[in-house]
Amino acid sequence: MIELWRVPLPGRRVARASFTVRSDGDFAITRPTPELEARRRSVLELPWAWARQVHGPAVAAIDDPATAGQVCGAEADALVTGATGIVVSVTVADCAPVALVSPEGVVAAVHAGWRGLSRGVLPAAVEAMRARGAVTIEAYLGPCIHPECYEFGADDLAGLVRTLGPGIRSLTGNGRPALDLPTAVAASLGRAGVVLVGAADVCTACGGERWFSHRARAESGRHALAVWMEPRS
C-alpha cells in the first residue's frame, strides 16, 4: 500500500489517503466477504466503509462510526465522513480515485469514471462535505488511466467536452482521439470550487506491473483507495 497524501488537521488530527498495489491483493467487492475483510484489515486495521459502485452521482455518508455497516453495499460512487477512525473507500482499475479533505474535519473517497464525471459525482461529493461543515476542500488524484492509453468514442467525448470543456480532449500514443481523465477530474473539481493539489503521475494501463487495468488487460482485480482521519501522534 502506498501513501498518497497526509494532511494535518486542527485538533491534533491528521487526514490520510493510501492506495493499494497489486501485491496487496484484489479488493474487488465480488471477492468472498471473509477474504475481503481480512485483506482490508491486513493493510489498514480500522473499520472500512465501502459501496457498490454504479458510475453515478450518489453519495453515501457515515456520520457515526456505529452506523458504517448500514452504508456498506449501498449503491454509491462516493463516501463521505466527518468521523475519526473509519475508512471510506472506493475501488478502481483505471477509473480515477479521488481523495477529498477539508481542514474542518470532513473527508471523502470518490470513484470517478467518465460516466460518473458526466453525471456529477465530484460536485455531489463536495456538496455532501459542505453539508457536514466543510468550507475549504482540497483534492488528490490517485493512479488512473492516462490519455496515451485511453482511446475514446467521438460521441461520448463530445458530450464530456460540453460538460467539462475542450481541455479534456487528447490523443493516444498512436494518435487516436482520447480522454484526458486527470484533466477531466481537475475540470469537474474546479467547477465545484475545489483545487486539485496533487496527482500520482502513474498510468494504470502502461505504468508497470504494480497496477490492475481493466481497459488494457481486461483484468478483474481492483485497487482500493482508502481515506480516513486519525489522532496525530
N, C-alpha and C positions, 0 to 999 in steps of 0.2 A: 504494500500500500504506500502511495506517495502522498506527502503533504502538499496541497496546492496553496493553502492560504491560512494565515494565522493573524487575527485582528484583536488587539487588546480592547476591552470594553470597560466602561466605568463600573464601579462596584466590585473591583478585583475579579472580573471575569474575563474570559477570552473566547472568541468565536473561532472555530476551526473548520476547515474543509479538506477532506482527503479523498483519494480516488484509487480504487483497486486496479491492479495489473493482472495479466493473465495468470501469473504464478500464484495469485491469491485464490484462484478458482473461479467458477461460474456462479454469478449472482442472479441469474435469471429466475424470476419468481415461479417458473414452471418446474424448478427443481423440487425434489421431495422436501416437505417442510422441515423435518428434523435436521436433515443435512444442511439446509439453507440457514436455519437458525444457528447451528453450530459454526458454520462458515462466517456468519456475521460476527458472532461473539469472538471468533478467533482473531479477527483483525481489529475489533473495537468492542471492548467489554462494557457496553451500555445497551439499554433498550433501544431497538430500532423501530421506526415507523416507515411504512412503505405503502405504495398504492399500485393499483392495476392501471397501467398507462394506456391511454386510448387516443393519443395525439389530439387532445382537445384543450380547452381553456380552464377546466375545473381545477379548483384548489382545495386541498384537504388541510384543515387547521387543527393543531394539537395545542389546546390552551391549558391542559392539565395532564401531566405525565401518566396519571392513573387511567386516563381515557385513551391512551395511544392505541391500545388494542382494538378500539372501535373504528379507528381510521384504517388500519391495515387491511388491504384488499379492496378498499373503495376505489371507484373509478376516478382518477385524477392524474394530472401530469405535473403538479407542483404541490409541495408540502411546506407548511409554514408553522413556526412555533416561537413562542417567547419564553419557553420553559428551559431551564438548565438541566443538563444530564440526560437528554433524549436525542437520538439521532434522527434527523429527517433525511430520507434517501430516495434517489431515483436510479434507474439502471439504463445503460446505453451501450450501443456498439456501432457508433458513427454519429448518432444524433448528438446535439450539444448539451452537455451537463453544465448547468449554471448555478453557482452558489451566490446567494444574496445575503448581505449582512448590514444591519443597522446598528449604530452605536447606542441607540435607545434599547437594545437588547431584544431584537427580533431577527430571526434567520429563516432562510428558505432554501430548498433544493428544487430545481426545475429541470424537467426533461423537455428540451426544445428542439424537436424535429421541424422539418419545413412546414408540415401541416399544423403543428402546434403554434409555430410562429405566425402563420397566416390567420389563425383563429384567436390570437391574442393571449397566449398563455403567460408570457412575461409580464405584460401590463396587469393581468389578473393577479399574478403573484405579488406584484408591487402594491396593488390596491389592497390585497389582504394584509400585507405587512403594515401598511399605513393605518388600516382599521385597528391594528393592535398597538399603535403608538409610534411606529417608525416615522421618522422625519427625513433624516439623511439615509440614503441607501446606496451601497456600492456593490459591484458585481465582479465575479471572477469566472472565466470560462475554462473548463477542463478540456482534456483531449477529445477531439472530434474529427470528422472527415473534413478535408480542406478542398478548395476548388479544383486543384490539379487532378483530383480523383473523383470529382462529383459531377459527372455529366448529367444534364438536367433537361427535361422536356420543355419545348418552347412555350407552350400554353401555360404550364404551371409556373415557369419562370416569369412570364409576363404578368401573371396575377400577383406574384410576390413583389415584383417591381412596382406595381401600382400601390401596394401597401407600404413597402419599406424603402422605395427609392432605387434609382438606377445603379447605385454603388454596389449592389449585391450581385450584379452580372459579372461573370468572369469566364475564363476558358480553362478547359482541362489541359493536361500535358500534351495532348495531341491536337489541340485547337478546337475542340468541340465546345458548344455552349455549356456553361457550368454555373452552379450556385456557389457563391462565397458564403458559406454558413457562418463563420465568425463575424463577417461584416453584417450579415443579416441579424445576428444576435445583438450586435452593438447598435444597429439602427433601431430595432424594436425597443431596446432598453432606453435609448436616447429619447424616443417619443414618449416614454413613461417618466422621464426626468431622472434617469439613473445612469451613472457613469460606469462603463466597463473599465475597471482599473488594472486588469491584467488578464492574460490568457496563456495557457500551456501551448507552446509552439510545437504541437505534435499532430500529425495526420494519422488517424487510426487505420486508414486504408493502406498507407505506404510507409508508416513510420517505424516499422520493425516488428519483431516477434512478440513484443510485450502486450500488443493490443488485439482485441477481438474486432472483426469488421464484418458486418452483415452485407454491406454493399460490395466489398472487394472479394470476399471469400465465402459468402453465404453461411457464415458461422452463426450458431445459435447461442453462443456464450455471451454473457453480458458483464460489463463492469458496473460497479456501484460508486456513485458519488454520495459521500456521507458528510453532512453539515451538522454541527452541534455547538453548544456552549458548555463551558465547564469552569469551575473556580480557577483563578490564576494562582500558580504556586509562587 
